[in-house]
Amino acid sequence: MWHLTAQDRHAFAAAVAAMALVVLASNILVQYPIEAFGLADYLTLGAFTYPLSFLVTDLSNRRFGPGGARRVVYVGFVLALLLSALFATPRIAIASGSAFLAAQLLDIAIFQRLVRQAWWLPPFVSSVISSALDTAIFFSLAFYCGAVPGSEATISSLLGLVGIADRCIPLPWTTLAATDYLVKLAMAALAIAPYGVMLRFMRLPRPAAV
C-alpha cells in the first residue's frame, strides 16, 4: 500500500494536474505550425510545451521515488488521453498516449539509475534519451499518412477498422520531428535551472555526486 501524508497528497494532485495540463496543451498546440520566419515546415507550438512533462516527471521522481513517479505518469496519462480525445483528433490522442507512456517510463528508469550522480545529470540525461523515443513514436503515428511498411493499409484505414474516424494531417512529419527534437534538447538544458529551484522550493536536498 502506498501511504501519503496530507502534504504529499496535495503535491501528488498538483503533479498529476500539471502533467495532464502540459500534455493536453501540447496535443492541441502540436497541430499549429509556427508561421513566423518561414518555420511552418519545421516547428509547431507544441515543441515548447511538451518538454515540461519531463520536468514534472523528474521532480515527481525526486519527491515520491520511482513508484510514485510512475503513478503520476499513469494517472496523468489517463486524464490527458481523455481530455485529448475531446480537444484533439483521435490520431493525435493515440499517438500522444503511446509516446507519452513509453517515454515517461523510460525517463523514470534512466533517472533512477543516475540519481546518485551530480544533481543535474539525472534530469538532463533522462530527458535527452526519453525525448528521442517520444519524438519518434509521436510524429510517426500522428502525421505519417502513407501506407504502413509491409502493408497497403494506412494508419487511418486501420483506425477505421475499429470504428475510429480519422483524417491524417499532411504535415512534413520527418522535418518536424527532427526540429522538435532539437527544441527538446534545448529545453532539457534550460530546465536544469528550474529543476534546481524546485528542489529547494520543495525542500528536497540535491543528490550529491559520488
NUFI-889069 format. One record per residue (C-alpha): residue number from 1; residue in three letters; z, y, x. Coordinates in steps of 0.05 Angstrom, whole numbers, plus 5000, padded with zeros to 4 digits. Last residue first. Layout:
<lumros>
+------+------+------+------+------+
: resi : resn :   c3 :   c2 :   c1 :
+------+------+------+------+------+
:  NUM :  ALA :    Z :    Y :    X :
...
+------+------+------+------+------+
</lumros>
This chain:
<lumros>
+------+------+------+------+------+
: resi : resn :   c3 :   c2 :   c1 :
+------+------+------+------+------+
:  210 :  VAL : 4880 : 5201 : 5590 :
:  209 :  ALA : 4865 : 5266 : 5555 :
:  208 :  ALA : 4920 : 5292 : 5508 :
:  207 :  PRO : 4909 : 5289 : 5434 :
:  206 :  ARG : 4916 : 5358 : 5403 :
:  205 :  PRO : 4981 : 5360 : 5365 :
:  204 :  LEU : 4976 : 5367 : 5290 :
:  203 :  ARG : 5009 : 5428 : 5259 :
:  202 :  MET : 4958 : 5431 : 5203 :
:  201 :  PHE : 4939 : 5501 : 5225 :
:  200 :  ARG : 4941 : 5478 : 5298 :
:  199 :  LEU : 4892 : 5422 : 5285 :
:  198 :  MET : 4852 : 5470 : 5241 :
:  197 :  VAL : 4842 : 5517 : 5300 :
:  196 :  GLY : 4818 : 5461 : 5345 :
:  195 :  TYR : 4768 : 5437 : 5293 :
:  194 :  PRO : 4747 : 5509 : 5280 :
:  193 :  ALA : 4728 : 5515 : 5355 :
:  192 :  ILE : 4694 : 5446 : 5361 :
:  191 :  ALA : 4650 : 5460 : 5300 :
:  190 :  LEU : 4602 : 5502 : 5342 :
:  189 :  ALA : 4583 : 5442 : 5385 :
:  188 :  ALA : 4572 : 5397 : 5324 :
:  187 :  MET : 4534 : 5454 : 5291 :
:  186 :  ALA : 4485 : 5458 : 5349 :
:  185 :  LEU : 4474 : 5383 : 5347 :
:  184 :  LYS : 4466 : 5386 : 5271 :
:  183 :  VAL : 4413 : 5441 : 5280 :
:  182 :  LEU : 4375 : 5397 : 5328 :
:  181 :  TYR : 4380 : 5340 : 5278 :
:  180 :  ASP : 4351 : 5383 : 5222 :
:  179 :  THR : 4293 : 5403 : 5267 :
:  178 :  ALA : 4275 : 5330 : 5279 :
:  177 :  ALA : 4285 : 5311 : 5206 :
:  176 :  LEU : 4244 : 5370 : 5180 :
:  175 :  THR : 4187 : 5351 : 5226 :
:  174 :  THR : 4190 : 5279 : 5203 :
:  173 :  TRP : 4198 : 5299 : 5130 :
:  172 :  PRO : 4138 : 5345 : 5123 :
:  171 :  LEU : 4155 : 5356 : 5049 :
:  170 :  PRO : 4118 : 5323 : 4991 :
:  169 :  ILE : 4176 : 5319 : 4940 :
:  168 :  CYS : 4172 : 5249 : 4911 :
:  167 :  ARG : 4178 : 5246 : 4836 :
:  166 :  ASP : 4225 : 5193 : 4809 :
:  165 :  ALA : 4241 : 5161 : 4743 :
:  164 :  ILE : 4295 : 5108 : 4752 :
:  163 :  GLY : 4286 : 5048 : 4707 :
:  162 :  VAL : 4297 : 4993 : 4757 :
:  161 :  LEU : 4223 : 4982 : 4770 :
:  160 :  GLY : 4213 : 5057 : 4772 :
:  159 :  LEU : 4256 : 5061 : 4834 :
:  158 :  LEU : 4208 : 5014 : 4869 :
:  157 :  SER : 4149 : 5057 : 4846 :
:  156 :  SER : 4182 : 5120 : 4874 :
:  155 :  ILE : 4198 : 5085 : 4940 :
:  154 :  THR : 4125 : 5067 : 4946 :
:  153 :  ALA : 4096 : 4998 : 4937 :
:  152 :  GLU : 4037 : 4972 : 4977 :
:  151 :  SER : 4083 : 4933 : 5022 :
:  150 :  GLY : 4095 : 4917 : 5095 :
:  149 :  PRO : 4119 : 4988 : 5110 :
:  148 :  VAL : 4139 : 5022 : 5045 :
:  147 :  ALA : 4079 : 5061 : 5019 :
:  146 :  GLY : 4077 : 5135 : 5027 :
:  145 :  CYS : 4121 : 5190 : 4997 :
:  144 :  TYR : 4175 : 5195 : 5050 :
:  143 :  PHE : 4219 : 5253 : 5028 :
:  142 :  ALA : 4288 : 5226 : 5009 :
:  141 :  LEU : 4289 : 5157 : 5039 :
:  140 :  SER : 4261 : 5175 : 5108 :
:  139 :  PHE : 4299 : 5241 : 5108 :
:  138 :  PHE : 4366 : 5211 : 5092 :
:  137 :  ILE : 4366 : 5149 : 5135 :
:  136 :  ALA : 4341 : 5181 : 5200 :
:  135 :  THR : 4384 : 5244 : 5191 :
:  134 :  ASP : 4448 : 5204 : 5178 :
:  133 :  LEU : 4437 : 5158 : 5237 :
:  132 :  ALA : 4426 : 5218 : 5284 :
:  131 :  SER : 4485 : 5255 : 5254 :
:  130 :  SER : 4530 : 5196 : 5269 :
:  129 :  ILE : 4515 : 5200 : 5344 :
:  128 :  VAL : 4525 : 5275 : 5351 :
:  127 :  SER : 4584 : 5277 : 5303 :
:  126 :  SER : 4622 : 5221 : 5338 :
:  125 :  VAL : 4610 : 5253 : 5406 :
:  124 :  PHE : 4635 : 5322 : 5384 :
:  123 :  PRO : 4693 : 5301 : 5341 :
:  122 :  PRO : 4720 : 5252 : 5393 :
:  121 :  LEU : 4709 : 5297 : 5455 :
:  120 :  TRP : 4746 : 5360 : 5435 :
:  119 :  TRP : 4816 : 5332 : 5444 :
:  118 :  ALA : 4801 : 5301 : 5512 :
:  117 :  GLN : 4805 : 5225 : 5505 :
:  116 :  ARG : 4857 : 5187 : 5465 :
:  115 :  VAL : 4817 : 5190 : 5401 :
:  114 :  LEU : 4754 : 5163 : 5433 :
:  113 :  ARG : 4750 : 5095 : 5398 :
:  112 :  GLN : 4777 : 5126 : 5334 :
:  111 :  PHE : 4723 : 5179 : 5333 :
:  110 :  ILE : 4669 : 5126 : 5342 :
:  109 :  ALA : 4695 : 5085 : 5283 :
:  108 :  ILE : 4704 : 5146 : 5238 :
:  107 :  ASP : 4635 : 5173 : 5254 :
:  106 :  LEU : 4604 : 5105 : 5239 :
:  105 :  LEU : 4638 : 5106 : 5171 :
:  104 :  GLN : 4611 : 5176 : 5160 :
:  103 :  ALA : 4540 : 5157 : 5180 :
:  102 :  ALA : 4533 : 5095 : 5136 :
:  101 :  LEU : 4566 : 5126 : 5074 :
:  100 :  PHE : 4529 : 5193 : 5079 :
:   99 :  ALA : 4461 : 5163 : 5093 :
:   98 :  SER : 4463 : 5117 : 5033 :
:   97 :  GLY : 4493 : 5169 : 4987 :
:   96 :  SER : 4444 : 5223 : 5009 :
:   95 :  ALA : 4384 : 5178 : 5000 :
:   94 :  ILE : 4408 : 5156 : 4931 :
:   93 :  ALA : 4424 : 5227 : 4908 :
:   92 :  ILE : 4360 : 5255 : 4936 :
:   91 :  ARG : 4320 : 5200 : 4901 :
:   90 :  PRO : 4356 : 5213 : 4835 :
:   89 :  THR : 4338 : 5287 : 4839 :
:   88 :  ALA : 4394 : 5338 : 4848 :
:   87 :  PHE : 4445 : 5371 : 4801 :
:   86 :  LEU : 4467 : 5315 : 4756 :
:   85 :  ALA : 4457 : 5256 : 4803 :
:   84 :  SER : 4486 : 5299 : 4858 :
:   83 :  LEU : 4551 : 5305 : 4819 :
:   82 :  LEU : 4558 : 5230 : 4811 :
:   81 :  LEU : 4539 : 5217 : 4884 :
:   80 :  ALA : 4586 : 5271 : 4909 :
:   79 :  LEU : 4645 : 5244 : 4869 :
:   78 :  VAL : 4632 : 5172 : 4892 :
:   77 :  PHE : 4622 : 5192 : 4965 :
:   76 :  GLY : 4682 : 5238 : 4966 :
:   75 :  VAL : 4725 : 5180 : 4942 :
:   74 :  TYR : 4696 : 5133 : 4995 :
:   73 :  VAL : 4696 : 5184 : 5051 :
:   72 :  VAL : 4767 : 5207 : 5038 :
:   71 :  ARG : 4789 : 5135 : 5035 :
:   70 :  ARG : 4754 : 5122 : 5101 :
:   69 :  ALA : 4793 : 5180 : 5131 :
:   68 :  GLY : 4858 : 5149 : 5106 :
:   67 :  GLY : 4843 : 5083 : 5140 :
:   66 :  PRO : 4821 : 5118 : 5204 :
:   65 :  GLY : 4885 : 5159 : 5211 :
:   64 :  PHE : 4912 : 5207 : 5158 :
:   63 :  ARG : 4913 : 5275 : 5193 :
:   62 :  ARG : 4869 : 5262 : 5254 :
:   61 :  ASN : 4819 : 5221 : 5214 :
:   60 :  SER : 4819 : 5272 : 5159 :
:   59 :  LEU : 4803 : 5326 : 5210 :
:   58 :  ASP : 4745 : 5283 : 5235 :
:   57 :  THR : 4719 : 5270 : 5164 :
:   56 :  VAL : 4722 : 5344 : 5144 :
:   55 :  LEU : 4686 : 5365 : 5208 :
:   54 :  PHE : 4634 : 5310 : 5196 :
:   53 :  SER : 4621 : 5339 : 5126 :
:   52 :  LEU : 4611 : 5408 : 5157 :
:   51 :  PRO : 4546 : 5381 : 5186 :
:   50 :  TYR : 4518 : 5383 : 5114 :
:   49 :  THR : 4519 : 5458 : 5106 :
:   48 :  PHE : 4470 : 5487 : 5157 :
:   47 :  ALA : 4416 : 5434 : 5150 :
:   46 :  GLY : 4419 : 5441 : 5075 :
:   45 :  LEU : 4382 : 5507 : 5078 :
:   44 :  THR : 4319 : 5471 : 5099 :
:   43 :  LEU : 4282 : 5473 : 5166 :
:   42 :  TYR : 4216 : 5457 : 5199 :
:   41 :  ASP : 4157 : 5463 : 5151 :
:   40 :  ALA : 4186 : 5525 : 5116 :
:   39 :  LEU : 4205 : 5558 : 5183 :
:   38 :  GLY : 4150 : 5611 : 5183 :
:   37 :  PHE : 4198 : 5667 : 5202 :
:   36 :  ALA : 4231 : 5665 : 5134 :
:   35 :  GLU : 4214 : 5610 : 5084 :
:   34 :  ILE : 4273 : 5566 : 5095 :
:   33 :  PRO : 4258 : 5502 : 5058 :
:   32 :  TYR : 4296 : 5490 : 4992 :
:   31 :  GLN : 4307 : 5417 : 4972 :
:   30 :  VAL : 4360 : 5409 : 5025 :
:   29 :  LEU : 4401 : 5462 : 4988 :
:   28 :  ILE : 4417 : 5418 : 4929 :
:   27 :  ASN : 4438 : 5357 : 4968 :
:   26 :  SER : 4475 : 5402 : 5017 :
:   25 :  ALA : 4516 : 5435 : 4963 :
:   24 :  LEU : 4535 : 5368 : 4934 :
:   23 :  VAL : 4553 : 5340 : 5002 :
:   22 :  VAL : 4596 : 5401 : 5021 :
:   21 :  LEU : 4631 : 5403 : 4953 :
:   20 :  ALA : 4647 : 5329 : 4953 :
:   19 :  MET : 4676 : 5332 : 5023 :
:   18 :  ALA : 4717 : 5394 : 5008 :
:   17 :  ALA : 4745 : 5364 : 4945 :
:   16 :  VAL : 4763 : 5299 : 4981 :
:   15 :  ALA : 4797 : 5338 : 5038 :
:   14 :  ALA : 4835 : 5382 : 4989 :
:   13 :  ALA : 4859 : 5320 : 4950 :
:   12 :  PHE : 4882 : 5288 : 5015 :
:   11 :  ALA : 4919 : 5351 : 5036 :
:   10 :  HIS : 4954 : 5355 : 4969 :
:    9 :  ARG : 4972 : 5282 : 4973 :
:    8 :  ASP : 4997 : 5292 : 5044 :
:    7 :  GLN : 5045 : 5347 : 5022 :
:    6 :  ALA : 5072 : 5303 : 4966 :
:    5 :  THR : 5083 : 5248 : 5016 :
:    4 :  LEU : 5032 : 5191 : 5019 :
:    3 :  HIS : 5041 : 5116 : 5016 :
:    2 :  TRP : 4982 : 5069 : 5026 :
:    1 :  MET : 5000 : 5000 : 5000 :
+------+------+------+------+------+
</lumros>
